[in-house]
Amino acid sequence: MDWRDEGILLNVRRHGETSAIIDVFTALHGRHAGIVRGGVSRKIAPILQPGAQLDVSWRARLEDHLGTYTVEPLRSRAAAALADRLSLAGLNAVTALLGFALPEREANPQLYKISEQLLDLLGQNEVWPLAYLRFEIALLEATGMGLDLRACAVTGTNENLCYISPRTGCAVSEQAAGPWVSKLLPLPPILKGEGPGSDAEIAQALQTTGYFLNEKLAPNIGNRKLPGARGRYVDLFERGIIRP
């Protein structure tokens, strides 16, 4: 069994004396692990940095085996990630969430494209926060936890949608909220794709997506906790380290 693909390196761990096991989110084969022979060498180790865009060739005797990778660098994102604390935190959040949430060997070309485009925006702090929010929305959708914000779940109207039900992920209008308003989550316009959104509005939207990541997605994956990298990125963003 063998194939060749392009992908985003999610994480690396040492394997034996000289090799490394890498986890790559590929365009056509989903999240896929494999061994890189000599992966800790001076020649290959600098290539194997989380977030790097790689050309990978995978080979195994049987399809269900771990298999081995040969890798070629396409582009490194290390310089952009190290430019400032927020960029590094953002890269760590994206790779950690993908590694945490995605099932192995299930292709998701749409999420892959969104993830690649997001990481290519590293260092562009004027556009990154909104792109990151859209990534989290896409991740929820890809994992079966997508939000339904098209109309009010109670009345069917698509006007004055101000809240989200934490139970169903569906929109709720201002009129239908009634006595349950204190138990509902905010639905800022940016979460519906309306307008460019201020930093404060994006931060509010990230609190809402964060609820579904923590309370819906994580428990659905064997009661595991959401990676701390996501919280560190949002914390930095909320503290205003996004614009000079």
C-alpha positions as CSV (number, residue, x, y, z in Angstrom):
1,M,0.0,0.0,0.0
2,D,1.3,3.5,-0.8
3,W,0.1,6.9,-1.7
4,R,1.4,10.5,-2.0
5,D,-0.3,13.6,-0.7
6,E,0.1,17.1,0.7
7,G,-0.6,17.9,4.3
8,I,-0.1,20.0,7.5
9,L,2.1,18.6,10.2
10,L,0.2,18.4,13.4
11,N,2.6,16.9,15.9
12,V,5.8,14.9,16.2
13,R,7.0,12.4,18.8
14,R,10.3,10.5,19.0
15,H,10.2,6.8,18.1
16,G,13.2,4.7,19.1
17,E,16.7,6.1,18.8
18,T,16.6,7.8,15.4
19,S,13.0,7.9,14.1
20,A,9.9,10.0,14.7
21,I,6.2,9.4,14.4
22,I,4.4,12.3,12.8
23,D,0.7,13.0,12.5
24,V,-0.3,14.8,9.3
25,F,-3.6,16.3,8.3
26,T,-3.6,15.5,4.6
27,A,-5.8,16.8,1.8
28,L,-7.0,13.4,0.5
29,H,-6.4,11.0,3.3
30,G,-7.4,12.9,6.4
31,R,-5.4,12.8,9.7
32,H,-2.8,10.1,9.1
33,A,0.2,9.0,11.2
34,G,3.4,7.3,10.1
35,I,7.1,6.8,11.0
36,V,9.8,9.0,9.5
37,R,13.1,7.1,9.5
38,G,15.9,9.3,10.7
39,G,13.3,11.9,11.8
40,V,15.4,13.2,14.7
41,S,18.5,13.8,12.5
42,R,19.9,17.2,11.9
43,K,18.8,17.0,8.3
44,I,15.1,16.0,8.9
45,A,14.3,17.3,12.3
46,P,14.2,21.0,11.3
47,I,11.6,20.1,8.6
48,L,9.3,18.4,11.1
49,Q,7.9,21.5,12.8
50,P,4.2,21.6,13.7
51,G,2.3,23.7,11.1
52,A,4.8,22.9,8.3
53,Q,3.3,22.2,4.8
54,L,4.7,18.9,3.6
55,D,4.7,16.7,0.6
56,V,4.4,13.2,2.0
57,S,4.6,9.7,0.6
58,W,3.2,6.9,2.8
59,R,4.0,3.2,2.5
60,A,2.9,0.1,4.4
61,R,2.6,-3.6,3.7
62,L,-1.0,-3.5,4.8
63,E,-3.5,-0.6,4.9
64,D,-4.1,-0.8,8.7
65,H,-0.4,-0.7,9.5
66,L,1.2,2.4,10.9
67,G,3.5,2.7,7.8
68,T,6.4,4.9,7.0
69,Y,6.6,8.4,5.6
70,T,9.1,10.1,3.4
71,V,8.7,13.9,3.6
72,E,9.7,16.9,1.5
73,P,9.1,20.4,2.8
74,L,6.8,22.7,0.8
75,R,6.8,25.7,3.1
76,S,7.7,26.3,6.7
77,R,5.4,28.5,8.9
78,A,7.9,28.7,11.7
79,A,9.1,32.3,11.0
80,A,5.5,33.6,10.8
81,A,4.6,31.8,14.0
82,L,7.6,33.1,15.9
83,A,6.9,36.7,14.8
84,D,4.8,37.3,17.9
85,R,3.2,35.5,20.8
86,L,-0.3,35.5,19.3
87,S,0.8,33.9,16.0
88,L,2.6,31.2,17.9
89,A,-0.4,30.6,20.1
90,G,-2.7,30.5,17.1
91,L,-0.6,27.9,15.3
92,N,-0.5,25.8,18.4
93,A,-4.3,26.1,18.8
94,V,-5.0,25.0,15.2
95,T,-2.7,22.0,15.2
96,A,-3.8,20.9,18.6
97,L,-7.5,21.1,17.8
98,L,-7.1,19.2,14.5
99,G,-5.0,16.5,16.2
100,F,-7.6,16.3,19.0
101,A,-10.9,16.4,17.1
102,L,-10.3,14.6,13.8
103,P,-10.8,10.9,13.5
104,E,-7.9,9.0,11.8
105,R,-7.9,8.4,8.1
106,E,-11.1,10.2,7.3
107,A,-10.7,12.7,4.5
108,N,-12.3,16.2,4.9
109,P,-11.2,18.3,1.9
110,Q,-13.2,21.3,2.9
111,L,-11.8,21.5,6.5
112,Y,-8.4,20.9,5.1
113,K,-8.6,23.8,2.7
114,I,-9.9,26.1,5.5
115,S,-7.1,25.0,7.8
116,E,-4.4,25.5,5.2
117,Q,-5.7,29.0,4.3
118,L,-5.8,29.9,7.9
119,L,-2.2,28.9,8.6
120,D,-1.1,30.7,5.5
121,L,-2.4,33.9,7.2
122,L,-0.1,33.6,10.2
123,G,1.4,36.9,11.1
124,Q,-1.4,38.9,9.4
125,N,-3.0,40.0,12.6
126,E,-5.6,42.2,11.0
127,V,-7.4,39.2,9.4
128,W,-6.3,36.2,11.5
129,P,-8.9,36.4,14.3
130,L,-11.9,36.3,12.0
131,A,-10.3,33.5,9.9
132,Y,-9.6,31.6,13.1
133,L,-13.3,31.9,14.2
134,R,-14.4,30.6,10.9
135,F,-12.0,27.6,11.4
136,E,-13.6,26.8,14.7
137,I,-17.1,26.9,13.1
138,A,-15.9,24.6,10.3
139,L,-14.3,22.2,12.8
140,L,-17.6,21.9,14.7
141,E,-19.4,21.3,11.5
142,A,-16.8,18.6,10.4
143,T,-17.2,16.8,13.7
144,G,-21.0,16.7,13.7
145,M,-21.4,19.5,16.2
146,G,-22.3,22.2,13.7
147,L,-24.4,25.2,14.7
148,D,-27.8,25.9,13.0
149,L,-28.1,29.6,12.8
150,R,-30.5,29.9,9.8
151,A,-33.7,30.5,11.8
152,C,-35.2,30.6,15.3
153,A,-35.6,27.0,16.5
154,V,-38.8,28.1,18.4
155,T,-40.7,30.4,15.9
156,G,-38.9,29.7,12.6
157,T,-38.2,33.4,12.0
158,N,-34.9,34.6,10.7
159,E,-35.1,38.0,12.3
160,N,-33.6,39.3,15.5
161,L,-31.6,36.1,16.1
162,C,-29.7,37.0,19.3
163,Y,-29.1,33.7,21.1
164,I,-28.0,30.1,20.7
165,S,-29.5,27.2,22.6
166,P,-26.6,25.5,24.5
167,R,-28.5,22.2,24.2
168,T,-29.1,22.1,20.5
169,G,-26.8,24.6,18.9
170,C,-29.8,26.3,17.2
171,A,-30.5,30.0,17.0
172,V,-33.2,31.6,19.1
173,S,-34.8,35.0,18.4
174,E,-35.0,37.8,20.9
175,Q,-38.7,37.4,21.1
176,A,-38.6,33.7,21.7
177,A,-35.9,33.8,24.4
178,G,-38.4,34.9,27.1
179,P,-37.6,33.6,30.6
180,W,-34.9,31.3,29.3
181,V,-32.6,34.2,28.2
182,S,-30.2,33.8,31.1
183,K,-29.5,30.2,30.0
184,L,-28.9,31.0,26.4
185,L,-25.6,31.7,24.7
186,P,-25.0,35.0,22.8
187,L,-25.2,35.0,19.0
188,P,-23.2,38.0,17.8
189,P,-23.7,39.0,14.1
190,I,-20.2,37.9,13.2
191,L,-21.1,34.3,14.1
192,K,-23.8,34.5,11.4
193,G,-21.4,35.8,8.9
194,E,-22.6,39.4,9.1
195,G,-20.1,42.2,8.9
196,P,-16.3,42.2,9.5
197,G,-16.8,42.2,13.3
198,S,-14.8,44.1,16.0
199,D,-12.3,42.3,18.2
200,A,-14.8,42.4,21.0
201,E,-17.5,40.7,18.8
202,I,-15.1,38.0,17.7
203,A,-14.1,37.4,21.3
204,Q,-17.7,37.0,22.2
205,A,-18.2,34.6,19.3
206,L,-15.2,32.5,20.4
207,Q,-16.7,32.2,23.8
208,T,-19.8,30.6,22.2
209,T,-17.8,28.3,19.9
210,G,-15.7,27.4,22.9
211,Y,-18.7,26.3,24.8
212,F,-19.6,23.7,22.1
213,L,-16.0,22.6,21.8
214,N,-15.7,22.1,25.5
215,E,-19.2,20.8,26.4
216,K,-20.2,19.0,23.2
217,L,-17.2,18.0,21.2
218,A,-14.7,17.0,23.9
219,P,-17.1,14.8,25.8
220,N,-18.0,13.1,22.6
221,I,-14.3,12.0,22.2
222,G,-14.1,9.7,25.1
223,N,-14.6,12.4,27.8
224,R,-11.2,14.0,26.9
225,K,-10.4,17.5,27.8
226,L,-10.0,20.1,25.1
227,P,-6.3,21.0,24.4
228,G,-5.0,23.8,26.6
229,A,-3.5,25.5,23.5
230,R,-7.0,26.7,22.4
231,G,-7.6,28.4,25.7
232,R,-4.2,30.0,25.7
233,Y,-4.8,31.5,22.3
234,V,-8.2,32.9,23.2
235,D,-6.8,34.3,26.4
236,L,-4.1,36.2,24.6
237,F,-6.6,37.5,22.1
238,E,-9.1,38.6,24.8
239,R,-6.3,40.4,26.6
240,G,-5.9,42.6,23.5
241,I,-2.6,41.3,22.2
242,I,-3.8,41.4,18.6
243,R,-3.2,44.9,17.4
244,P,-0.4,47.4,18.1
